[in-house]
């Protein structure tokens, strides 16, 4: 019998105002409607539909606000937990005991599908830390208008896809380290430099691939770290900016048309 992996959805609000919420009457980004549903509902439905995912925990500063969303009522094995202000410290506190793996994603990962989850978990098997990423050519071949933050390595430029597999509490030293640099998460070179000058120099000179770079960064914490390249370009399109939401709405519209045209 296959053991289903627990999932944690980071659904809190970052400090300061969120321009996406201006004039919407919505108090938190996770509940902002996209393609007719709150962002978080899209993500929870994708996770719940996946045969590989077990219990789902929604982590937010005010989880009661999320629990009051009618479209989440009745979802099996769905749990709500209050977080602190920092992503890393909140995630560390929410990890299950021991070294059992957990899947982590975000409430704005609106285009998530069970197929993406399966591809990621299959590629992440056996690692202590796995990160889903999309190579630039994969994204731009389908969505040339999409603007992402890129990490530049030998053999490709990469953008994060908001899925992580963590081997339980074994990753606590990494999360503690990340808490000091998470504010720079959109600044590729600052993130790379934080792991040491050797990694920064290697990235700048394109001396190694992103797989090699992430593996070396993981060794600093005694962890087997890997990147899982995602084949679906939509995997790295999250809802950060108005332009992202416009693109996501168009992708959902295309998915609905494809479903209508699919034979029964």
C-alpha positions as CSV (number, residue, x, y, z in Angstrom):
1,X,0.0,0.0,0.0
2,X,1.4,3.4,-1.0
3,X,1.9,5.8,1.9
4,X,0.5,9.2,1.0
5,X,2.7,12.2,1.7
6,X,1.3,15.0,3.9
7,X,1.2,18.4,2.4
8,X,1.6,21.9,3.8
9,X,0.3,24.9,2.0
10,X,1.9,28.2,2.9
11,X,-1.2,30.5,2.7
12,X,-0.2,33.5,4.9
13,X,0.3,37.2,4.1
14,X,3.7,38.8,3.8
15,X,4.4,42.0,5.7
16,X,3.1,45.2,4.2
17,X,0.3,46.0,1.7
18,X,-0.3,43.7,-1.3
19,X,-1.1,45.6,-4.5
20,X,-3.1,42.6,-5.8
21,X,-5.6,43.2,-3.0
22,X,-6.2,46.9,-3.7
23,X,-9.9,47.6,-4.3
24,X,-10.9,43.9,-4.1
25,X,-12.4,43.9,-0.6
26,X,-10.4,40.7,0.0
27,X,-8.2,40.7,3.1
28,X,-5.7,38.0,2.3
29,X,-4.1,36.9,-1.0
30,X,-5.0,33.2,-0.5
31,X,-8.7,34.1,-0.9
32,X,-8.3,36.4,-3.9
33,X,-10.5,35.1,-6.7
34,X,-8.7,33.8,-9.9
35,X,-10.7,32.1,-12.7
36,X,-13.8,32.2,-10.5
37,X,-12.4,30.6,-7.4
38,X,-10.2,31.7,-4.5
39,X,-6.5,31.0,-5.3
40,X,-6.3,28.6,-2.3
41,X,-9.3,26.5,-3.5
42,X,-7.5,25.7,-6.8
43,X,-4.5,24.5,-4.9
44,X,-6.4,22.4,-2.4
45,X,-8.4,20.8,-5.1
46,X,-5.3,19.8,-7.0
47,X,-3.7,18.3,-3.9
48,X,-6.9,16.5,-2.8
49,X,-7.3,15.0,-6.3
50,X,-3.7,13.6,-6.2
51,X,-3.6,10.0,-5.2
52,X,-0.1,10.6,-3.7
53,X,-1.2,13.3,-1.2
54,X,-2.5,12.6,2.3
55,X,-3.5,15.1,4.9
56,X,-3.3,18.8,3.9
57,X,-2.4,21.6,6.4
58,X,-3.1,25.2,5.5
59,X,-0.6,27.5,7.3
60,X,-1.5,31.2,7.7
61,X,-1.4,33.9,10.3
62,X,-5.2,33.8,10.6
63,X,-6.1,30.3,9.6
64,X,-9.7,30.7,10.9
65,X,-10.2,33.1,8.1
66,X,-9.4,30.4,5.6
67,X,-11.4,27.8,7.5
68,X,-14.5,30.1,7.0
69,X,-14.2,29.8,3.2
70,X,-17.3,27.8,2.1
71,X,-15.6,26.1,-0.8
72,X,-13.2,24.5,1.6
73,X,-15.9,23.0,3.7
74,X,-16.1,19.2,3.5
75,X,-12.7,18.7,2.0
76,X,-11.3,15.4,3.4
77,X,-8.3,15.5,5.7
78,X,-7.9,19.2,5.6
79,X,-6.4,21.0,8.6
80,X,-5.8,24.6,9.5
81,X,-2.9,25.9,11.6
82,X,-1.8,29.4,12.6
83,X,1.7,30.5,11.6
84,X,4.1,33.2,12.7
85,X,5.4,36.0,10.6
86,X,8.4,34.2,9.0
87,X,7.9,31.5,6.4
88,X,10.9,29.4,7.5
89,X,10.1,29.5,11.2
90,X,6.4,28.8,10.6
91,X,7.2,25.9,8.4
92,X,9.8,24.5,10.8
93,X,7.1,24.5,13.6
94,X,4.6,22.8,11.3
95,X,6.8,19.9,10.3
96,X,5.7,16.5,11.5
97,X,7.9,14.7,14.0
98,X,10.7,12.5,12.7
99,X,12.2,12.3,9.2
100,X,9.1,11.4,7.2
101,X,8.9,13.6,4.0
102,X,6.4,16.4,3.5
103,X,5.3,18.2,0.4
104,X,5.2,22.0,0.6
105,X,3.6,24.4,-1.8
106,X,2.0,27.8,-1.7
107,X,-1.5,29.3,-2.0
108,X,-0.6,31.2,-5.1
109,X,0.5,28.1,-7.0
110,X,-2.8,28.3,-8.7
111,X,-2.0,26.3,-11.8
112,X,-1.0,23.2,-9.8
113,X,-2.3,19.9,-11.2
114,X,-2.1,16.3,-10.0
115,X,0.1,15.5,-12.9
116,X,2.6,18.1,-11.8
117,X,2.5,16.7,-8.3
118,X,3.2,13.2,-9.6
119,X,6.1,14.3,-11.7
120,X,7.7,16.2,-8.9
121,X,7.3,13.6,-6.2
122,X,8.6,10.9,-8.5
123,X,11.7,13.0,-9.3
124,X,12.2,13.9,-5.6
125,X,12.1,10.3,-4.3
126,X,15.1,9.5,-2.0
127,X,16.3,13.1,-1.5
128,X,16.4,15.1,1.8
129,X,15.4,18.3,0.0
130,X,13.9,18.6,-3.5
131,X,13.0,21.8,-5.3
132,X,10.7,22.0,-8.4
133,X,12.1,24.3,-11.1
134,X,11.4,25.1,-14.7
135,X,14.1,25.9,-17.3
136,X,13.6,29.2,-19.2
137,X,13.3,27.6,-22.6
138,X,10.5,25.4,-21.4
139,X,8.5,28.4,-20.2
140,X,9.2,30.9,-23.0
141,X,8.5,28.3,-25.8
142,X,4.9,28.3,-24.5
143,X,4.5,31.7,-22.7
144,X,7.0,34.2,-24.0
145,X,5.2,37.0,-22.2
146,X,5.7,35.6,-18.8
147,X,8.3,37.4,-16.6
148,X,10.1,35.3,-14.0
149,X,13.1,35.5,-11.7
150,X,15.9,33.4,-13.1
151,X,18.8,31.6,-11.6
152,X,21.6,31.4,-14.2
153,X,23.7,28.2,-14.3
154,X,25.6,26.3,-16.9
155,X,23.2,24.6,-19.2
156,X,20.2,26.8,-18.4
157,X,18.3,29.5,-16.5
158,X,15.9,28.3,-13.9
159,X,12.8,29.6,-12.1
160,X,11.2,28.1,-9.0
161,X,8.0,26.2,-9.3
162,X,6.7,26.5,-5.7
163,X,6.9,22.9,-4.8
164,X,9.3,21.4,-2.2
165,X,9.8,18.0,-0.7
166,X,11.4,18.1,2.7
167,X,12.6,15.1,4.7
168,X,10.9,16.1,8.0
169,X,12.9,17.6,10.8
170,X,16.2,16.7,9.2
171,X,16.0,19.9,7.2
172,X,15.7,22.2,10.3
173,X,19.2,23.6,10.0
174,X,18.5,24.6,6.4
175,X,15.2,26.3,7.4
176,X,17.0,28.2,10.1
177,X,19.6,29.4,7.6
178,X,16.8,30.3,5.1
179,X,15.1,32.5,7.6
180,X,17.9,34.9,7.4
181,X,17.8,35.3,3.6
182,X,14.1,34.7,2.7
183,X,13.5,38.4,2.2
184,X,15.8,38.3,-0.8
185,X,14.1,35.3,-2.3
186,X,13.4,37.2,-5.6
187,X,17.1,38.2,-5.9
188,X,18.9,35.3,-7.5
189,X,22.5,36.3,-7.0
190,X,21.9,37.3,-3.4
191,X,20.4,33.9,-2.7
192,X,23.3,32.1,-4.4
193,X,25.9,34.3,-2.6
194,X,24.4,33.5,0.8
195,X,25.5,29.9,0.4
196,X,29.1,31.0,0.1
197,X,31.6,32.7,-2.3
198,X,32.5,29.4,-4.0
199,X,28.9,28.9,-5.1
200,X,28.5,32.5,-6.3
201,X,31.8,32.3,-8.3
202,X,30.8,29.0,-9.8
203,X,27.4,30.4,-10.8
204,X,28.8,33.6,-12.2
205,X,31.4,31.7,-14.2
206,X,28.9,29.0,-15.2
207,X,31.2,26.3,-13.8
208,X,28.4,24.0,-12.8
209,X,24.8,23.1,-13.6
210,X,21.9,24.0,-11.2
211,X,21.8,20.3,-10.1
212,X,25.4,20.4,-9.1
213,X,25.0,23.8,-7.4
214,X,22.0,22.7,-5.4
215,X,23.7,19.4,-4.4
216,X,26.7,21.4,-3.2
217,X,24.5,23.8,-1.2
218,X,22.8,20.8,0.4
219,X,26.1,19.3,1.5
220,X,26.7,22.4,3.6
221,X,23.9,21.1,5.9
222,X,24.6,17.4,5.4
223,X,21.6,17.0,3.1
224,X,21.0,15.3,-0.2
225,X,19.5,18.1,-2.2
226,X,18.2,17.9,-5.7
227,X,16.3,19.9,-8.4
228,X,13.4,18.3,-10.2
229,X,13.0,19.8,-13.7
230,X,9.3,20.2,-14.5
231,X,8.1,19.5,-18.0
232,X,5.0,21.7,-17.7
233,X,5.8,25.4,-18.2
234,X,2.8,26.4,-16.1
235,X,4.5,25.0,-13.0
236,X,6.5,28.2,-12.5
237,X,3.7,30.6,-13.2
238,X,2.4,31.8,-9.8
239,X,0.1,34.7,-9.0
240,X,2.5,37.5,-7.9
241,X,1.5,40.3,-10.2
242,X,-1.5,41.5,-12.2
243,X,0.1,40.3,-15.4
244,X,0.5,36.8,-13.8
245,X,-3.2,36.7,-13.0
246,X,-4.2,37.7,-16.5
247,X,-2.0,34.9,-17.9
248,X,-3.4,32.4,-15.4
249,X,-7.0,33.4,-16.3
250,X,-6.2,32.8,-19.9
251,X,-4.6,29.4,-19.1
252,X,-7.7,28.3,-17.2
253,X,-9.9,29.4,-20.0
254,X,-7.8,27.2,-22.4
255,X,-8.0,24.3,-20.0
256,X,-11.8,24.6,-19.9
257,X,-12.0,24.7,-23.7
258,X,-9.8,21.6,-23.9
259,X,-12.1,19.8,-21.4
260,X,-15.1,20.7,-23.5
261,X,-13.5,19.3,-26.6
262,X,-12.3,16.1,-24.9
263,X,-14.4,13.0,-25.9
264,X,-16.5,11.5,-23.0
